């Protein structure tokens, strides 16, 4: 089953449910780390 969430869907969730959703995403933290870069590379 494939589910899509919009920004509005996520922001309308209760804080606890939103936190649980973000924490359940396995690649979310790794993705942020990969996407974070400074100007010198």
N, C-alpha and C positions, 0 to 999 in steps of 0.2 A: 504494500500500500504506500503510495507516494502522497505526501501532504505538503502543501505550500502555505507559508505564512507571510503576510504582508507586514510592513512596519506598523500599520494601524492595528492589526491583529495582536501583535506582540505587546505594543504599548497599552492595549486595553486589558491585558491580563492583570490579575492581582500580582503584587510584588513577589509573593512567595512562589506562585506558579511560574512567573516570568523567570525568576532565579533558577528554579528547578529545570525549566526548559533549556536555558542557556548552559547550565552545568551538565545536562545530559548529552549535549552535542560533543561527540568525541574529538572532532578535529577543530573545534572552535578556538581553543587556546593556542594550538599549534599554528593555526592559520594566522592569528594575530601576531604571533612571534615571527613568522616568515614574512609577513607584510610590513613589519616595522623595520625601517631603515633610516639612517641619517643621511645628510647631504654628501658625505665623503664616501658612502658606500658601506 
